[in-house]
Amino acid sequence: MPLHSRRLLSKAALAIEGRISIKQNTTRDWPRDHARLRVLERKGSLRWVGTQAGPHLGGTFAIWQITDEGRNRVATWEPPTIEGS
């Protein structure tokens, strides 16, 4: 699993409700992690929740929730071994 995928899944797994969100840019496009979250959604690690307006003109957020499969991926992930150690 790529490190950025593990980072995003770990963040969702540690959240109280198991959710991760990403804020839309002021130019109305999404940061790079949005595409990464969509890939994790297609793989079954995350479930799309929807979009939500942020508090007090805080912008728009896309929200996903980690699935049981996503939690299993985080739990079974092994860090890469460093040769010569």
Gaussian input, Z-matrix of N, CA and C with variables (Angstrom, degrees):
# hf/3-21g

backbone

0 1
 N
 C     1     B1
 C     2     B2     1     A1
 N     3     B3     2     A2     1     D1
 C     4     B4     3     A3     2     D2
 C     5     B5     4     A4     3     D3
 N     6     B6     5     A5     4     D4
 C     7     B7     6     A6     5     D5
 C     8     B8     7     A7     6     D6
 N     9     B9     8     A8     7     D7
 C    10    B10     9     A9     8     D8
 C    11    B11    10    A10     9     D9
 N    12    B12    11    A11    10    D10
 C    13    B13    12    A12    11    D11
 C    14    B14    13    A13    12    D12
 N    15    B15    14    A14    13    D13
 C    16    B16    15    A15    14    D14
 C    17    B17    16    A16    15    D15
 N    18    B18    17    A17    16    D16
 C    19    B19    18    A18    17    D17
 C    20    B20    19    A19    18    D18
 N    21    B21    20    A20    19    D19
 C    22    B22    21    A21    20    D20
 C    23    B23    22    A22    21    D21
 N    24    B24    23    A23    22    D22
 C    25    B25    24    A24    23    D23
 C    26    B26    25    A25    24    D24
 N    27    B27    26    A26    25    D25
 C    28    B28    27    A27    26    D26
 C    29    B29    28    A28    27    D27
 N    30    B30    29    A29    28    D28
 C    31    B31    30    A30    29    D29
 C    32    B32    31    A31    30    D30
 N    33    B33    32    A32    31    D31
 C    34    B34    33    A33    32    D32
 C    35    B35    34    A34    33    D33
 N    36    B36    35    A35    34    D34
 C    37    B37    36    A36    35    D35
 C    38    B38    37    A37    36    D36
 N    39    B39    38    A38    37    D37
 C    40    B40    39    A39    38    D38
 C    41    B41    40    A40    39    D39
 N    42    B42    41    A41    40    D40
 C    43    B43    42    A42    41    D41
 C    44    B44    43    A43    42    D42
 N    45    B45    44    A44    43    D43
 C    46    B46    45    A45    44    D44
 C    47    B47    46    A46    45    D45
 N    48    B48    47    A47    46    D46
 C    49    B49    48    A48    47    D47
 C    50    B50    49    A49    48    D48
 N    51    B51    50    A50    49    D49
 C    52    B52    51    A51    50    D50
 C    53    B53    52    A52    51    D51
 N    54    B54    53    A53    52    D52
 C    55    B55    54    A54    53    D53
 C    56    B56    55    A55    54    D54
 N    57    B57    56    A56    55    D55
 C    58    B58    57    A57    56    D56
 C    59    B59    58    A58    57    D57
 N    60    B60    59    A59    58    D58
 C    61    B61    60    A60    59    D59
 C    62    B62    61    A61    60    D60
 N    63    B63    62    A62    61    D61
 C    64    B64    63    A63    62    D62
 C    65    B65    64    A64    63    D63
 N    66    B66    65    A65    64    D64
 C    67    B67    66    A66    65    D65
 C    68    B68    67    A67    66    D66
 N    69    B69    68    A68    67    D67
 C    70    B70    69    A69    68    D68
 C    71    B71    70    A70    69    D69
 N    72    B72    71    A71    70    D70
 C    73    B73    72    A72    71    D71
 C    74    B74    73    A73    72    D72
 N    75    B75    74    A74    73    D73
 C    76    B76    75    A75    74    D74
 C    77    B77    76    A76    75    D75
 N    78    B78    77    A77    76    D76
 C    79    B79    78    A78    77    D77
 C    80    B80    79    A79    78    D78
 N    81    B81    80    A80    79    D79
 C    82    B82    81    A81    80    D80
 C    83    B83    82    A82    81    D81
 N    84    B84    83    A83    82    D82
 C    85    B85    84    A84    83    D83
 C    86    B86    85    A85    84    D84
 N    87    B87    86    A86    85    D85
 C    88    B88    87    A87    86    D86
 C    89    B89    88    A88    87    D87
 N    90    B90    89    A89    88    D88
 C    91    B91    90    A90    89    D89
 C    92    B92    91    A91    90    D90
 N    93    B93    92    A92    91    D91
 C    94    B94    93    A93    92    D92
 C    95    B95    94    A94    93    D93
 N    96    B96    95    A95    94    D94
 C    97    B97    96    A96    95    D95
 C    98    B98    97    A97    96    D96
 N    99    B99    98    A98    97    D97
 C   100   B100    99    A99    98    D98
 C   101   B101   100   A100    99    D99
 N   102   B102   101   A101   100   D100
 C   103   B103   102   A102   101   D101
 C   104   B104   103   A103   102   D102
 N   105   B105   104   A104   103   D103
 C   106   B106   105   A105   104   D104
 C   107   B107   106   A106   105   D105
 N   108   B108   107   A107   106   D106
 C   109   B109   108   A108   107   D107
 C   110   B110   109   A109   108   D108
 N   111   B111   110   A110   109   D109
 C   112   B112   111   A111   110   D110
 C   113   B113   112   A112   111   D111
 N   114   B114   113   A113   112   D112
 C   115   B115   114   A114   113   D113
 C   116   B116   115   A115   114   D114
 N   117   B117   116   A116   115   D115
 C   118   B118   117   A117   116   D116
 C   119   B119   118   A118   117   D117
 N   120   B120   119   A119   118   D118
 C   121   B121   120   A120   119   D119
 C   122   B122   121   A121   120   D120
 N   123   B123   122   A122   121   D121
 C   124   B124   123   A123   122   D122
 C   125   B125   124   A124   123   D123
 N   126   B126   125   A125   124   D124
 C   127   B127   126   A126   125   D125
 C   128   B128   127   A127   126   D126
 N   129   B129   128   A128   127   D127
 C   130   B130   129   A129   128   D128
 C   131   B131   130   A130   129   D129
 N   132   B132   131   A131   130   D130
 C   133   B133   132   A132   131   D131
 C   134   B134   133   A133   132   D132
 N   135   B135   134   A134   133   D133
 C   136   B136   135   A135   134   D134
 C   137   B137   136   A136   135   D135
 N   138   B138   137   A137   136   D136
 C   139   B139   138   A138   137   D137
 C   140   B140   139   A139   138   D138
 N   141   B141   140   A140   139   D139
 C   142   B142   141   A141   140   D140
 C   143   B143   142   A142   141   D141
 N   144   B144   143   A143   142   D142
 C   145   B145   144   A144   143   D143
 C   146   B146   145   A145   144   D144
 N   147   B147   146   A146   145   D145
 C   148   B148   147   A147   146   D146
 C   149   B149   148   A148   147   D147
 N   150   B150   149   A149   148   D148
 C   151   B151   150   A150   149   D149
 C   152   B152   151   A151   150   D150
 N   153   B153   152   A152   151   D151
 C   154   B154   153   A153   152   D152
 C   155   B155   154   A154   153   D153
 N   156   B156   155   A155   154   D154
 C   157   B157   156   A156   155   D155
 C   158   B158   157   A157   156   D156
 N   159   B159   158   A158   157   D157
 C   160   B160   159   A159   158   D158
 C   161   B161   160   A160   159   D159
 N   162   B162   161   A161   160   D160
 C   163   B163   162   A162   161   D161
 C   164   B164   163   A163   162   D162
 N   165   B165   164   A164   163   D163
 C   166   B166   165   A165   164   D164
 C   167   B167   166   A166   165   D165
 N   168   B168   167   A167   166   D166
 C   169   B169   168   A168   167   D167
 C   170   B170   169   A169   168   D168
 N   171   B171   170   A170   169   D169
 C   172   B172   171   A171   170   D170
 C   173   B173   172   A172   171   D171
 N   174   B174   173   A173   172   D172
 C   175   B175   174   A174   173   D173
 C   176   B176   175   A175   174   D174
 N   177   B177   176   A176   175   D175
 C   178   B178   177   A177   176   D176
 C   179   B179   178   A178   177   D177
 N   180   B180   179   A179   178   D178
 C   181   B181   180   A180   179   D179
 C   182   B182   181   A181   180   D180
 N   183   B183   182   A182   181   D181
 C   184   B184   183   A183   182   D182
 C   185   B185   184   A184   183   D183
 N   186   B186   185   A185   184   D184
 C   187   B187   186   A186   185   D185
 C   188   B188   187   A187   186   D186
 N   189   B189   188   A188   187   D187
 C   190   B190   189   A189   188   D188
 C   191   B191   190   A190   189   D189
 N   192   B192   191   A191   190   D190
 C   193   B193   192   A192   191   D191
 C   194   B194   193   A193   192   D192
 N   195   B195   194   A194   193   D193
 C   196   B196   195   A195   194   D194
 C   197   B197   196   A196   195   D195
 N   198   B198   197   A197   196   D196
 C   199   B199   198   A198   197   D197
 C   200   B200   199   A199   198   D198
 N   201   B201   200   A200   199   D199
 C   202   B202   201   A201   200   D200
 C   203   B203   202   A202   201   D201
 N   204   B204   203   A203   202   D202
 C   205   B205   204   A204   203   D203
 C   206   B206   205   A205   204   D204
 N   207   B207   206   A206   205   D205
 C   208   B208   207   A207   206   D206
 C   209   B209   208   A208   207   D207
 N   210   B210   209   A209   208   D208
 C   211   B211   210   A210   209   D209
 C   212   B212   211   A211   210   D210
 N   213   B213   212   A212   211   D211
 C   214   B214   213   A213   212   D212
 C   215   B215   214   A214   213   D213
 N   216   B216   215   A215   214   D214
 C   217   B217   216   A216   215   D215
 C   218   B218   217   A217   216   D216
 N   219   B219   218   A218   217   D217
 C   220   B220   219   A219   218   D218
 C   221   B221   220   A220   219   D219
 N   222   B222   221   A221   220   D220
 C   223   B223   222   A222   221   D221
 C   224   B224   223   A223   222   D222
 N   225   B225   224   A224   223   D223
 C   226   B226   225   A225   224   D224
 C   227   B227   226   A226   225   D225
 N   228   B228   227   A227   226   D226
 C   229   B229   228   A228   227   D227
 C   230   B230   229   A229   228   D228
 N   231   B231   230   A230   229   D229
 C   232   B232   231   A231   230   D230
 C   233   B233   232   A232   231   D231
 N   234   B234   233   A233   232   D232
 C   235   B235   234   A234   233   D233
 C   236   B236   235   A235   234   D234
 N   237   B237   236   A236   235   D235
 C   238   B238   237   A237   236   D236
 C   239   B239   238   A238   237   D237
 N   240   B240   239   A239   238   D238
 C   241   B241   240   A240   239   D239
 C   242   B242   241   A241   240   D240
 N   243   B243   242   A242   241   D241
 C   244   B244   243   A243   242   D242
 C   245   B245   244   A244   243   D243
 N   246   B246   245   A245   244   D244
 C   247   B247   246   A246   245   D245
 C   248   B248   247   A247   246   D246
 N   249   B249   248   A248   247   D247
 C   250   B250   249   A249   248   D248
 C   251   B251   250   A250   249   D249
 N   252   B252   251   A251   250   D250
 C   253   B253   252   A252   251   D251
 C   254   B254   253   A253   252   D252

   B1=1.4435
   B2=1.5327
   B3=1.3218
   B4=1.4727
   B5=1.5246
   B6=1.3090
   B7=1.4603
   B8=1.5282
   B9=1.3457
   B10=1.4674
   B11=1.5273
   B12=1.3230
   B13=1.4648
   B14=1.5180
   B15=1.3059
   B16=1.4664
   B17=1.5222
   B18=1.3231
   B19=1.4700
   B20=1.5220
   B21=1.3238
   B22=1.4643
   B23=1.5267
   B24=1.3343
   B25=1.4596
   B26=1.5221
   B27=1.3177
   B28=1.4625
   B29=1.5223
   B30=1.3204
   B31=1.4621
   B32=1.5312
   B33=1.3225
   B34=1.4636
   B35=1.5310
   B36=1.3321
   B37=1.4623
   B38=1.5238
   B39=1.3186
   B40=1.4575
   B41=1.5252
   B42=1.3180
   B43=1.4627
   B44=1.5270
   B45=1.3173
   B46=1.4638
   B47=1.5282
   B48=1.3053
   B49=1.4644
   B50=1.5222
   B51=1.3325
   B52=1.4600
   B53=1.5102
   B54=1.3299
   B55=1.4630
   B56=1.5219
   B57=1.3190
   B58=1.4536
   B59=1.5307
   B60=1.3233
   B61=1.4604
   B62=1.5224
   B63=1.3076
   B64=1.4520
   B65=1.5217
   B66=1.3174
   B67=1.4634
   B68=1.5261
   B69=1.3139
   B70=1.4594
   B71=1.5279
   B72=1.3232
   B73=1.4620
   B74=1.5250
   B75=1.3091
   B76=1.4704
   B77=1.5241
   B78=1.3265
   B79=1.4667
   B80=1.5278
   B81=1.3447
   B82=1.4658
   B83=1.5281
   B84=1.3294
   B85=1.4614
   B86=1.5303
   B87=1.3278
   B88=1.4628
   B89=1.5205
   B90=1.3284
   B91=1.4705
   B92=1.5305
   B93=1.3073
   B94=1.4642
   B95=1.5314
   B96=1.3305
   B97=1.4644
   B98=1.5261
   B99=1.3186
   B100=1.4753
   B101=1.5249
   B102=1.3195
   B103=1.4702
   B104=1.5251
   B105=1.3140
   B106=1.4676
   B107=1.5274
   B108=1.3214
   B109=1.4570
   B110=1.5205
   B111=1.3131
   B112=1.4658
   B113=1.5298
   B114=1.3341
   B115=1.4675
   B116=1.5254
   B117=1.3236
   B118=1.4661
   B119=1.5291
   B120=1.3166
   B121=1.4645
   B122=1.5291
   B123=1.3267
   B124=1.4744
   B125=1.5239
   B126=1.3200
   B127=1.4668
   B128=1.5285
   B129=1.3338
   B130=1.4574
   B131=1.5100
   B132=1.3177
   B133=1.4615
   B134=1.5264
   B135=1.3186
   B136=1.4565
   B137=1.5176
   B138=1.3316
   B139=1.4606
   B140=1.5187
   B141=1.3348
   B142=1.4588
   B143=1.5215
   B144=1.3263
   B145=1.4600
   B146=1.5236
   B147=1.3423
   B148=1.4561
   B149=1.5157
   B150=1.3210
   B151=1.4556
   B152=1.5233
   B153=1.3253
   B154=1.4582
   B155=1.5189
   B156=1.3241
   B157=1.4565
   B158=1.5203
   B159=1.3394
   B160=1.4492
   B161=1.5179
   B162=1.3173
   B163=1.4600
   B164=1.5257
   B165=1.2811
   B166=1.4769
   B167=1.5267
   B168=1.3190
   B169=1.4741
   B170=1.5202
   B171=1.3147
   B172=1.4579
   B173=1.5099
   B174=1.3163
   B175=1.4558
   B176=1.5166
   B177=1.3282
   B178=1.4644
   B179=1.5200
   B180=1.3289
   B181=1.4535
   B182=1.5220
   B183=1.3347
   B184=1.4578
   B185=1.5300
   B186=1.3377
   B187=1.4615
   B188=1.5242
   B189=1.3328
   B190=1.4605
   B191=1.5192
   B192=1.3354
   B193=1.4568
   B194=1.5187
   B195=1.3115
   B196=1.4612
   B197=1.5253
   B198=1.3132
   B199=1.4680
   B200=1.5264
   B201=1.3187
   B202=1.4656
   B203=1.5256
   B204=1.3235
   B205=1.4656
   B206=1.5317
   B207=1.3220
   B208=1.4609
   B209=1.5208
   B210=1.3172
   B211=1.4773
   B212=1.5246
   B213=1.3431
   B214=1.4667
   B215=1.5213
   B216=1.3329
   B217=1.4647
   B218=1.5241
   B219=1.3224
   B220=1.4699
   B221=1.5244
   B222=1.3319
   B223=1.4635
   B224=1.5155
   B225=1.3304
   B226=1.4616
   B227=1.5241
   B228=1.3248
   B229=1.4594
   B230=1.5132
   B231=1.3078
   B232=1.4576
   B233=1.5179
   B234=1.3277
   B235=1.4532
   B236=1.5188
   B237=1.3295
   B238=1.4679
   B239=1.5264
   B240=1.3173
   B241=1.4689
   B242=1.5204
   B243=1.3034
   B244=1.4638
   B245=1.5231
   B246=1.3169
   B247=1.4607
   B248=1.5223
   B249=1.3149
   B250=1.4582
   B251=1.5151
   B252=1.3333
   B253=1.4785
   B254=1.4977
   A1=107.27
   A2=117.72
   A3=120.47
   A4=110.98
   A5=116.25
   A6=120.94
   A7=112.64
   A8=117.56
   A9=117.99
   A10=110.77
   A11=117.86
   A12=120.77
   A13=110.69
   A14=116.20
   A15=120.15
   A16=110.07
   A17=117.42
   A18=121.68
   A19=110.59
   A20=116.76
   A21=120.66
   A22=111.69
   A23=117.35
   A24=120.17
   A25=111.28
   A26=117.18
   A27=120.47
   A28=110.82
   A29=116.50
   A30=120.59
   A31=109.97
   A32=117.17
   A33=120.64
   A34=110.87
   A35=117.02
   A36=121.03
   A37=111.86
   A38=117.69
   A39=121.65
   A40=113.48
   A41=117.32
   A42=121.01
   A43=110.22
   A44=115.86
   A45=121.31
   A46=111.89
   A47=118.05
   A48=120.98
   A49=112.64
   A50=117.65
   A51=120.89
   A52=112.99
   A53=116.15
   A54=120.28
   A55=111.75
   A56=113.37
   A57=121.15
   A58=106.80
   A59=115.70
   A60=119.53
   A61=109.29
   A62=114.43
   A63=121.34
   A64=107.77
   A65=115.55
   A66=121.36
   A67=110.84
   A68=114.94
   A69=121.28
   A70=108.75
   A71=115.99
   A72=121.13
   A73=110.87
   A74=116.36
   A75=120.57
   A76=111.65
   A77=117.79
   A78=122.24
   A79=111.62
   A80=117.15
   A81=125.70
   A82=113.65
   A83=118.72
   A84=119.62
   A85=107.55
   A86=115.30
   A87=120.61
   A88=110.56
   A89=117.71
   A90=120.53
   A91=110.51
   A92=116.06
   A93=122.44
   A94=112.73
   A95=117.53
   A96=119.84
   A97=112.21
   A98=118.49
   A99=120.58
   A100=109.91
   A101=117.25
   A102=121.06
   A103=110.73
   A104=117.18
   A105=120.89
   A106=110.82
   A107=116.50
   A108=120.14
   A109=111.17
   A110=117.62
   A111=121.11
   A112=110.79
   A113=117.22
   A114=120.71
   A115=109.76
   A116=116.95
   A117=120.48
   A118=111.22
   A119=116.25
   A120=120.88
   A121=110.21
   A122=117.22
   A123=120.93
   A124=111.69
   A125=117.29
   A126=121.00
   A127=112.29
   A128=116.89
   A129=120.22
   A130=115.03
   A131=118.31
   A132=121.17
   A133=112.12
   A134=116.65
   A135=122.08
   A136=109.61
   A137=115.69
   A138=122.16
   A139=107.44
   A140=116.66
   A141=122.52
   A142=109.08
   A143=116.79
   A144=121.91
   A145=109.61
   A146=117.23
   A147=121.19
   A148=111.69
   A149=115.00
   A150=120.18
   A151=108.14
   A152=114.20
   A153=119.92
   A154=108.88
   A155=115.91
   A156=120.44
   A157=108.73
   A158=115.06
   A159=120.00
   A160=111.63
   A161=116.48
   A162=120.09
   A163=112.08
   A164=116.65
   A165=125.62
   A166=114.01
   A167=115.00
   A168=122.89
   A169=112.19
   A170=115.65
   A171=120.53
   A172=115.20
   A173=119.19
   A174=120.98
   A175=111.63
   A176=114.93
   A177=122.44
   A178=108.72
   A179=115.15
   A180=121.42
   A181=109.86
   A182=116.90
   A183=123.28
   A184=106.20
   A185=116.16
   A186=120.21
   A187=110.56
   A188=115.71
   A189=123.83
   A190=108.89
   A191=115.45
   A192=121.11
   A193=108.56
   A194=115.62
   A195=119.91
   A196=109.71
   A197=116.34
   A198=122.54
   A199=109.18
   A200=116.63
   A201=120.29
   A202=110.41
   A203=115.79
   A204=119.74
   A205=110.76
   A206=116.83
   A207=120.92
   A208=111.96
   A209=116.34
   A210=120.04
   A211=110.70
   A212=116.70
   A213=120.13
   A214=111.31
   A215=116.62
   A216=119.84
   A217=111.24
   A218=116.51
   A219=120.17
   A220=109.64
   A221=117.02
   A222=121.47
   A223=112.59
   A224=117.59
   A225=119.97
   A226=113.59
   A227=116.91
   A228=119.98
   A229=109.73
   A230=115.52
   A231=120.71
   A232=108.68
   A233=116.33
   A234=117.98
   A235=111.10
   A236=116.96
   A237=118.83
   A238=110.73
   A239=114.21
   A240=118.27
   A241=108.74
   A242=114.13
   A243=120.85
   A244=107.49
   A245=115.04
   A246=119.17
   A247=110.29
   A248=114.79
   A249=120.73
   A250=112.82
   A251=117.14
   A252=119.50
   A253=110.38
   D1=128.89
   D2=178.81
   D3=-59.56
   D4=151.07
   D5=-177.59
   D6=-59.69
   D7=-37.65
   D8=179.80
   D9=-65.86
   D10=-33.93
   D11=177.05
   D12=-67.28
   D13=-43.07
   D14=178.85
   D15=-63.99
   D16=-40.52
   D17=178.96
   D18=-59.88
   D19=-46.62
   D20=-178.12
   D21=-68.60
   D22=-43.39
   D23=178.93
   D24=-66.19
   D25=-39.27
   D26=178.57
   D27=-63.52
   D28=-40.01
   D29=178.59
   D30=-62.31
   D31=-43.81
   D32=178.36
   D33=-65.79
   D34=-41.20
   D35=-178.10
   D36=-64.14
   D37=-32.39
   D38=-178.72
   D39=-82.85
   D40=-16.99
   D41=-178.55
   D42=-69.58
   D43=150.24
   D44=-176.77
   D45=-56.43
   D46=-48.37
   D47=179.87
   D48=-95.46
   D49=5.65
   D50=-179.01
   D51=72.36
   D52=26.22
   D53=-176.65
   D54=-110.22
   D55=151.38
   D56=174.97
   D57=-133.51
   D58=139.54
   D59=179.78
   D60=-132.44
   D61=159.08
   D62=179.13
   D63=-138.25
   D64=137.57
   D65=-175.38
   D66=-90.38
   D67=135.49
   D68=176.74
   D69=-72.10
   D70=140.00
   D71=178.70
   D72=-66.78
   D73=159.63
   D74=178.70
   D75=-64.11
   D76=-19.90
   D77=177.30
   D78=-84.40
   D79=5.41
   D80=177.74
   D81=74.83
   D82=6.32
   D83=173.27
   D84=-97.85
   D85=170.75
   D86=-176.57
   D87=-106.11
   D88=146.90
   D89=174.23
   D90=-62.76
   D91=164.36
   D92=-176.93
   D93=-57.00
   D94=-33.80
   D95=-179.31
   D96=-63.42
   D97=-21.90
   D98=178.23
   D99=-59.75
   D100=-46.29
   D101=178.61
   D102=-64.17
   D103=-37.63
   D104=178.77
   D105=-66.08
   D106=-38.75
   D107=177.24
   D108=-66.88
   D109=-36.70
   D110=177.21
   D111=-64.04
   D112=-38.50
   D113=177.02
   D114=-63.00
   D115=-44.06
   D116=178.31
   D117=-63.98
   D118=-32.87
   D119=175.39
   D120=-64.86
   D121=-46.28
   D122=179.87
   D123=-63.75
   D124=-29.78
   D125=179.69
   D126=-82.35
   D127=-5.82
   D128=178.10
   D129=90.70
   D130=5.32
   D131=-179.23
   D132=-82.74
   D133=-24.24
   D134=178.89
   D135=-130.40
   D136=155.91
   D137=175.65
   D138=-120.11
   D139=130.46
   D140=179.52
   D141=-66.32
   D142=129.69
   D143=177.14
   D144=-101.14
   D145=-44.71
   D146=179.00
   D147=143.51
   D148=-168.45
   D149=176.43
   D150=-111.44
   D151=154.30
   D152=-177.68
   D153=-147.41
   D154=140.18
   D155=175.11
   D156=-73.39
   D157=137.71
   D158=178.91
   D159=-75.52
   D160=165.04
   D161=179.80
   D162=-68.39
   D163=149.44
   D164=177.49
   D165=33.58
   D166=70.29
   D167=179.02
   D168=58.22
   D169=37.77
   D170=-176.26
   D171=-85.95
   D172=4.78
   D173=179.16
   D174=93.45
   D175=-167.61
   D176=-178.75
   D177=-113.83
   D178=137.47
   D179=-179.66
   D180=-119.30
   D181=137.86
   D182=171.11
   D183=-96.81
   D184=136.57
   D185=-172.02
   D186=-127.51
   D187=135.89
   D188=174.09
   D189=-127.44
   D190=158.38
   D191=175.06
   D192=-124.65
   D193=139.38
   D194=-179.00
   D195=-70.47
   D196=143.29
   D197=177.85
   D198=-97.90
   D199=172.15
   D200=175.64
   D201=-60.16
   D202=-38.59
   D203=178.02
   D204=-62.29
   D205=-40.71
   D206=177.33
   D207=-63.19
   D208=-42.35
   D209=177.44
   D210=-62.61
   D211=-39.92
   D212=177.90
   D213=-63.40
   D214=-39.16
   D215=179.05
   D216=-63.03
   D217=-40.96
   D218=178.20
   D219=-65.53
   D220=-43.89
   D221=-176.59
   D222=-66.39
   D223=-32.85
   D224=-175.97
   D225=-97.05
   D226=-0.50
   D227=-179.45
   D228=-67.33
   D229=132.97
   D230=176.68
   D231=-113.98
   D232=133.40
   D233=179.56
   D234=-64.24
   D235=151.16
   D236=179.80
   D237=-64.75
   D238=146.45
   D239=178.05
   D240=-86.76
   D241=146.00
   D242=178.52
   D243=-101.16
   D244=120.64
   D245=-178.38
   D246=-64.58
   D247=140.75
   D248=178.22
   D249=90.09
   D250=3.99
   D251=179.18
   D252=-95.61

